Amino acid sequence: NDGVQKQTQSIAVSQDGKTFVKYANNPVIKVSDIPEGASKVDFRDPNPFYRDGHYYVLVGSKTEEEVGQLLVYKSKDLVNWEYLNTIGPNPMFGIMGECPDLFHIDGKDVILMSSIQLKTDDNIDGDILFTTSLLVKFFSLLINNIPFIKHQFIFYN
């Protein structure tokens, strides 16, 4: 142990939406499941979804060189996960891709995420939320465009 807190992903189950029981074999995505070159310290904000008989999760990440990215994992049962792909790294994701959300609109998959410390052409340094239109086939991704939908500083309390 090097004394640095590393992040993992765990699950909990609820029958009523109020009381949760942690899965006994947490974490379900371990440090050893994070691909080489990705930060083991900044690995957070999972966004799970179900598609075509499998669960997927997008997890906010960055490279060891501090370029934002999202890591994609796949599971049949929400317990056993395999690393599938990386979206990025991309300078448009800032130094860290956070709080990703994937949804389907107008026949396209769209990712909404926060880009931490993104440097823009107008020298505004802040968190930027944007959508990315994606061509998705087993999460082999082609980024079509990155329009900004909101530009503001976001403060976490």
Phi, psi and chi 1 to 4 in degrees:
 res  aa     phi    psi   chi1   chi2   chi3   chi4
   1 ASN       -  127.9 -172.1  -10.3      -      -
   2 ASP   -93.6    5.7   57.5    9.7      -      -
   3 GLY    82.5   -2.3      -      -      -      -
   4 VAL   -95.1  128.9  176.3      -      -      -
   5 GLN   -73.3  122.0 -177.1  178.4   -3.1      -
   6 LYS  -102.5  149.1  -63.4  179.6  174.5   70.9
   7 GLN  -100.5  144.6  -64.8 -178.2  -21.7      -
   8 THR  -134.9  177.1   58.7      -      -      -
   9 GLN  -119.4  133.7  -60.2  -57.1  -46.3      -
  10 SER  -128.4  167.1  -62.2      -      -      -
  11 ILE  -129.6  158.2   58.9  173.8      -      -
  12 ALA  -140.5  153.9      -      -      -      -
  13 VAL  -121.4  142.8  177.9      -      -      -
  14 SER  -134.6  140.8  175.9      -      -      -
  15 GLN   -93.9  -22.9  -60.4  -60.5  -42.7      -
  16 ASP  -122.5   -1.5   61.0    8.9      -      -
  17 GLY    77.9    3.0      -      -      -      -
  18 LYS  -118.7  -41.0  -62.6  176.5 -173.5  175.2
  19 THR  -109.1  128.4  -54.2      -      -      -
  20 PHE  -120.0  144.8  -70.4   83.4      -      -
  21 VAL  -119.2  125.0  176.6      -      -      -
  22 LYS   -70.8  140.0  -67.7 -179.8 -178.1  179.2
  23 TYR   -64.3  132.5  176.8   61.0      -      -
  24 ALA   -63.7  -27.0      -      -      -      -
  25 ASN  -104.0   26.7  -67.1  -40.7      -      -
  26 ASN   -61.2  151.0  -82.6  -30.1      -      -
  27 PRO   -81.0  153.1   29.0  -33.1      -      -
  28 VAL   -89.5  -23.6  -66.9      -      -      -
  29 ILE  -120.1  109.8  -56.7  178.9      -      -
  30 LYS   -91.7  168.0  -57.1  167.4 -174.1   57.6
  31 VAL   -55.2  -37.8  170.8      -      -      -
  32 SER   -67.4  -14.9   59.9      -      -      -
  33 ASP   -89.3   -6.0  -62.3  -38.9      -      -
  34 ILE   -82.5  129.3  -60.4  172.0      -      -
  35 PRO   -66.3  154.7   21.5  -29.5      -      -
  36 GLU   -58.1  137.3 -172.2  172.6  -30.1      -
  37 GLY    92.8  -14.2      -      -      -      -
  38 ALA   -92.9  146.3      -      -      -      -
  39 SER   -62.5  134.0  172.8      -      -      -
  40 LYS   -90.2  -11.5  -48.8  -63.1 -170.8 -109.3
  41 VAL   -92.9  -35.7  175.5      -      -      -
  42 ASP  -112.0   92.3  -65.9  -64.0      -      -
  43 PHE  -149.7   87.3  177.5   68.8      -      -
  44 ARG  -151.1 -179.8   58.9 -179.0  171.9  -92.7
  45 ASP    62.2   55.7  -53.9  -36.4      -      -
  46 PRO   -65.7  141.2   28.2  -35.9      -      -
  47 ASN  -125.2   95.0  174.1 -118.3      -      -
  48 PRO   -83.2  150.2   28.8  -31.2      -      -
  49 PHE  -154.6  162.6   59.4   95.6      -      -
  50 TYR  -114.8  132.8 -174.2   79.8      -      -
  51 ARG  -154.7  133.0  178.7  177.5  -71.1  172.0
  52 ASP    51.5   44.5  -60.9  -31.3      -      -
  53 GLY    81.4    6.5      -      -      -      -
  54 HIS  -134.5  154.5  -70.9   90.7      -      -
  55 TYR   -94.1  145.0  -63.7   96.0      -      -
  56 TYR  -130.3  156.2  -64.5   88.4      -      -
  57 VAL  -140.7  134.1   66.1      -      -      -
  58 LEU   -97.5  131.8  -58.5  175.7      -      -
  59 VAL  -125.2  130.1 -177.0      -      -      -
  60 GLY   -64.3  140.5      -      -      -      -
  61 SER  -157.5  176.6  177.3      -      -      -
  62 LYS  -152.0  161.8   67.3 -179.6  177.9 -178.1
  63 THR   -78.6  169.8   65.7      -      -      -
  64 GLU   -65.2  -19.1  -68.4  172.2  -13.1      -
  65 GLU   -91.2    7.0  -66.9   77.9   26.5      -
  66 GLU    65.4   52.7  -65.4 -160.6  -22.0      -
  67 VAL  -118.2  128.4  179.5      -      -      -
  68 GLY   -64.2  148.5      -      -      -      -
  69 GLN  -161.2  168.0   62.2 -173.2    6.1      -
  70 LEU  -122.0  138.5  -59.8  176.6      -      -
  71 LEU  -102.7  138.4  -57.6  179.6      -      -
  72 VAL  -113.5  129.0 -176.6      -      -      -
  73 TYR  -123.7  157.3  -67.9   82.3      -      -
  74 LYS  -132.6  144.4  178.3  179.7  177.4 -180.0
  75 SER  -150.7  150.9  174.4      -      -      -
  76 LYS   -93.1  -19.9  -70.2 -176.9  179.2 -179.0
  77 ASP  -135.3    7.1   58.1   10.9      -      -
  78 LEU    69.7    0.7  -66.6  172.3      -      -
  79 VAL  -111.6  -44.4  172.6      -      -      -
  80 ASN  -102.9  109.9  -60.7  -66.8      -      -
  81 TRP  -111.7  145.1  -68.6   91.0      -      -
  82 GLU  -125.0  138.7   65.9  175.5  -67.5      -
  83 TYR   -66.2  133.2  166.4   73.1      -      -
  84 LEU  -111.5  -48.3 -168.8   60.2      -      -
  85 ASN  -167.6  167.6 -159.2   -3.4      -      -
  86 THR  -119.2  131.5  -60.8      -      -      -
  87 ILE   -94.3  111.2  -57.5  172.5      -      -
  88 GLY   103.0 -157.6      -      -      -      -
  89 PRO   -66.3  152.8   22.2  -27.7      -      -
  90 ASN  -145.6  128.2 -170.9  -45.0      -      -
  91 PRO   -56.7  -24.0  -20.0   28.0      -      -
  92 MET   -69.5  -10.5  -69.1  -62.3  -65.0      -
  93 PHE   -91.1    4.5  -64.0   -0.1      -      -
  94 GLY    68.8 -152.3      -      -      -      -
  95 ILE   -86.8   -8.9   65.5  162.8      -      -
  96 MET  -160.6  128.8  172.5   78.3 -171.1      -
  97 GLY   -87.2  121.6      -      -      -      -
  98 GLU  -124.9  155.7  -75.6 -166.9  -24.3      -
  99 CYS    51.1   52.2  -56.4      -      -      -
 100 PRO   -70.5  148.1   29.3  -35.4      -      -
 101 ASP  -140.6  129.1 -170.2   15.2      -      -
 102 LEU  -112.4  130.5 -177.3  131.8      -      -
 103 PHE  -145.2  164.2   51.0   94.5      -      -
 104 HIS  -108.6  126.4 -163.1   72.9      -      -
 105 ILE  -147.0  135.1 -171.5  167.4      -      -
 106 ASP    51.9   40.0  -70.5  -23.2      -      -
 107 GLY    77.8    7.2      -      -      -      -
 108 LYS  -128.3  151.6  -66.0 -177.3 -179.2  178.3
 109 ASP   -84.2  137.9  -72.9  -53.0      -      -
 110 VAL  -128.1  135.8  176.5      -      -      -
 111 ILE  -109.3  130.0  -69.0  177.6      -      -
 112 LEU  -112.8  126.4  176.6   67.3      -      -
 113 MET  -151.9  167.9   62.6  177.7  -80.1      -
 114 SER  -103.6  128.4 -178.6      -      -      -
 115 SER   -98.9  114.1  -61.4      -      -      -
 116 ILE   -83.9  131.2  -57.0  -56.0      -      -
 117 GLN    52.8   47.7  -65.0 -178.1   18.6      -
 118 LEU   -79.1  128.5  173.7   64.4      -      -
 119 LYS   -89.4  121.0  -60.9  -73.3 -174.8 -174.2
 120 THR  -100.4  167.6   62.6      -      -      -
 121 ASP   -59.8  -29.1  -69.6  -21.0      -      -
 122 ASP   -92.2   19.1   53.3    1.6      -      -
 123 ASN    59.2   27.6  -69.0  -40.6      -      -
 124 ILE   -92.1  122.5  -64.2  173.0      -      -
 125 ASP  -104.0  112.6 -177.7   12.1      -      -
 126 GLY  -168.7 -172.2      -      -      -      -
 127 ASP   -90.9  129.4  -60.3  -20.8      -      -
 128 ILE  -121.6  131.7  -63.8  177.9      -      -
 129 LEU   -98.9  136.7  -57.3  177.2      -      -
 130 PHE  -149.9  164.9   62.1   89.1      -      -
 131 THR  -108.0  151.6   60.7      -      -      -
 132 THR  -128.5  120.6  -56.5      -      -      -
 133 SER   -79.4  134.0  -62.0      -      -      -
 134 LEU  -128.6  143.0  -58.6  171.8      -      -
 135 LEU   -98.3  115.1  173.4   64.0      -      -
 136 VAL  -115.2  124.5  179.6      -      -      -
 137 LYS  -143.2  104.6 -178.8  168.3 -180.0  137.9
 138 PHE    53.2   33.5  -60.4  107.9      -      -
 139 PHE    58.6   32.5  -76.0   93.4      -      -
 140 SER   -90.5  108.4  174.7      -      -      -
 141 LEU  -106.3  143.1  -57.4  174.1      -      -
 142 LEU  -120.7  117.7  169.7   65.5      -      -
 143 ILE   -83.8  115.6  -62.3  176.5      -      -
 144 ASN   -83.3  -45.6  -66.8  -29.8      -      -
 145 ASN  -160.4  163.5   59.0    8.0      -      -
 146 ILE  -134.7   77.6  -55.3  178.6      -      -
 147 PRO   -80.8  140.2   27.3  -31.4      -      -
 148 PHE   -77.7  137.5  -63.4  113.5      -      -
 149 ILE  -111.7  -18.7   61.6  168.6      -      -
 150 LYS  -157.6  139.7 -173.1  174.9 -176.0 -177.3
 151 HIS  -135.2  106.8 -174.1 -177.4      -      -
 152 GLN  -163.0  160.5   71.0  179.4   31.1      -
 153 PHE   -75.9  139.1  -72.3   98.8      -      -
 154 ILE  -120.4  128.9  -62.8  172.5      -      -
 155 PHE  -112.3  130.3  -60.8   97.4      -      -
 156 TYR   -95.6  133.4  -64.6   97.8      -      -
 157 ASN  -109.5      -  -69.6  -31.6      -      -
